[in-house]
Amino acid sequence: MGIYHRPCNLKDALDVLAKQDVTIAAGCTDLFPATEAQALSGPVLDITDIVGMRGISESDVGWRFGAATTWSDIVRAGLPTGFDMLVAAAREVGSVQIQNAGTIGGNLCNASPAADGVPALLALDATVEVASKRGVRVLAMHDFLTGVRQTALEPGEMVVAVHVPRESSAGRSVFRKLGARKYLVISIAMVAARVLSDGGVIREAAIAVGACSPVARRLGEVEAALVGVPLVAATVSDGLVAHALAPISDVRGSDVYRADAAGELVRRALRDLAEGAA
């Protein structure tokens, strides 16, 4: 193992990143399983002691989640109902021990198609703040995640925070996940859904599906079709959902099964939202 850096401020961390290639470490719940050795090779940059890197704060414009904020932090935060889908996803990230260590930034940087937090963050219109010695960039989720295990991070950059705009906290939301068993499972398909309704009629919808494409995707056509529909009657066809997806076949399920499952999960999410409103 090489040099282990553990700075207490962002400036020092960015100085390290600018000078050398390092492995960034936080909760390490994805990092260590992917390491084919008993120890990490090369220099390591531990970001968990950086001031402001962990925690959730609220302002007039919305919410800021530090990149080292854990899933347990999110579960305990007492967030508005629009975040219910993110809190539910946080409870699905491995075991409680994993939730205590795993971070929202690490979940994004790992860039797994089955990352539990990503569909909810997409449906919340979240943005990703990245920093380097060159400055700060803020990217939409669909711009940050570019493919399987791929992100838009450039050399010398690190994720600093995730931001959710205030308007996205409105309405009600749910998260539904399908796996081969109930607990500690990688998704076959998952759905995050958020709706705003007036008089029982959908005014705005945000639907995202994960584990059915190289990256999780918002379903714009589905969202548009739901606007103006009574929530109690809201439904979608498998074909409309599948049109936006590109599922693969693997040991957990075929592409056809995943596409059908995604459609059913969207319908169940809408039913749950209607029942909750009633």
N, C-alpha and C positions, 0 to 999 in steps of 0.2 A: 504494500500500500504506500502511496506517495504522501505528500504534504496534505494535512487536514486543516482547511481554513474554516474558521467560525467567527466571522465579523459580527459586530453589534450594530453596524449602520450600513445603509444602502450604498453610500459612496465607496466604502472600503470593499464591499462585495463587487461593485462594478469595476473597481480598479483591478481586482483579481481576474475577473472575466476578460478584461481588455488585454491582459498580459499573457494568458495561457489558456489552453483547453482544460476545462475541469468538468467533473461530474457534479451536478447540482443535486444536493440531497436535502430532503425534508422528512416526511414520514417514512420513506423508503419501502412502502408496502408493495409498490410495483418494481422498484429498482432492484431490491435484493433477489426476488424470485427470477429476475431476468439475468442475474449475474452468474456466470458459469464458473464461479470460484468461491472460495471461502471468504475472500475479502475483495473490496473494490480496488481496481488497479488505477494507478495514476493519482493526480491531485483531486481532492474532494472539496467542494464548497458547500458547507452546511449553512442554510439560510434561516434556521429556526430561532436564532438569537437576534435577528435584525429587528430593530424597533419599528413597529408598524406593519410588520410582515404577517402577523397573526391577529385576527380579530375582525369583528363586524361593526361598522359604524354607519350611522344614518345622517343624512344632510337634507337640505331642501331639494336637491336634485335626485336623490335616491340613496342606494345602499352601496357600501364598499366592503368587499370581502378580501382581506389580505390573502396573498397566495398561500401562506402557511396555515390558514384557518382550517381546522379539522372538521370532519363530518360530524363529530359529536358536538363541536361548537355550534354548528348550524342547527342540529336537532334541538339544542337548548336555548336558542336565541330568541324565541318568542316573536317570530316574524309574522307579517300580515298574511291573510289567506291566499293571496296570489302566489306566495312562496310554498304553499302546502305540498306541491309536487316536488319541490327541491328537498324539503324536509323528509318526505316519504322516500325519495331516492337515497338520501343520506343514510336512512335506516337499512337500506338494501346493500350498502357497500360492505361486503364481507361480514365479519363478526363485529361485536362491540369493540374488541381489542383493535381490529383494523380501523374502525371508525374513530377511535381515540387517537390514532397515529396518522392515518391517511389524510391528505390535504386536498383542497379544491384545486390548487395550482398543479399539484402532481397529477391529479386525475386528467387535467387538460393536456399537460405536457406528455403524458404517456400515450395519448391520442389513440386509445383503443376504440374500435367501432362500437364496442359494448360497454363503454364507460357510462356508469349509471347516472352521473351528474349532468352529462351533456344535453340530453333532450330537454330537461327542465330549464337549463340555462338558455338554450335556444328559444324556448317558449317564453322566457322572461326578457328577451331582447338584450341579453347580457353582452357586455364588451370586455375585452381583455387588455389590460394595461401592461405593456412591456417596456423595459428600460435598459439602457446601455450608457456608456460614456458619451455616446453621440447624442443622447436625448431620450425622449419618451414617445412611444407610439401607442395609440389606442385602436384596437382592431375589433371588428364584429366577429362573433363566434364563427360564422361560416367562412370568414377570411383567415382566421387563426388556424383552424383545423383544415389541413389541405389534403389529407389522405390517411391511409392506414399507418399508424405510428409516425405520422408526419405533421409538422406544424410550420407556421410562417416565421418562427424564430430565426433570426440571423446571428452570425457569430458575434459573441460579446453581449448578447441580449438574455434577459431572464424575465419571467412573468413576475410582476409585482402585485397585481390585484385584479379582481373581477368586479365589474360595476353593473348594477341593475338600476335602470331608470325608475323614478317614482311611479310613473303611470303604469308600469308593469306589475306593481304590487296589487293593483285593483282586481276585483273579480274573485272567482273561486277556481281552484285547480286540483288536479289529481295526477297520480303517477301509477301506471300499471306495468308489471313486468312478468314475462313468461320465461320459465326455466324448466330444466328437467327435474328439479326438486324444489322444495319450498325455501330452503335456506342455503346460504353460502354457494350461490350458483351464478355462473356467467349467463347473461341473457341470451335467449333465442330471439326475442323481440321485446321491445319496451316502448311505452308511449307516455308522453307528458302532455297534458291538455289543460288549457286555461280559457275560461269564458267570462265575458261580461254580458249581462242581460238586463233589459228594461221591460218591466211588465211581463216577465216570462219569455221574452223574445231575445234571441242572441244578437247583441250589438257588435261584439268583437270576439274573435276566436283565435287562439294560438295553439297549434298542434305540432308536435315534433315526435319523430320515430327514431329509435336507436337500434343498433345491431342488425339492421336490414340494408345497410349501404356502407361504403368505405368510411364515411363519416355520418353521424346523425343528421337528419334533415327535417326542416320545417316543411309542412304540407300546405303550401300557399293555395292551391286549388281547393283543397278540402276546407280551409278556413273561409275562403270566399263563398263557397257553397252553403256554409252554415249561417252566414249573416242574414238576419231577417227571418230565420226559422224558429218556431217555438221550441224552447229547450226540451220540453217533454217529448217532442216529436223528432228531435234531432237524430239523424243517422247518416251513414255514409256507405257507399258500396266498396267491396274489395278492390274493384278495378280502379276507382278514383284514388284510393290510398296507394295501391301498388304502382300507379303511374309515376310517382315521384321517387320510388325506391329502386335499389339494385341489389337485392339479397344474394348471398352466396349459399352453396350447399357445403356443409361440413358435418362433423360427427354429432353436432347438436340438433341439426335439422336441415331439410332440403330448402332450396330457394323458393319453391312453390309453397311449402308449409310456412315459411317465414312470412311470405307475402300475405297469405290468408290469415295468419296469426295477427299480423299488424292491423289488418282491417277489423278483426274481431276486438282487439284491444282498444282501438279507437272507439268503437261502438260501446264497449263496456264503460270506458271512461266517460263518454257522454251520458250514459244512463246513470252513472254514479253522480255526476254533476247535477242532473235533473232531480234525482232523488234527494240530494243534499239541499237543493234550492227549495223543494217542496217541504 
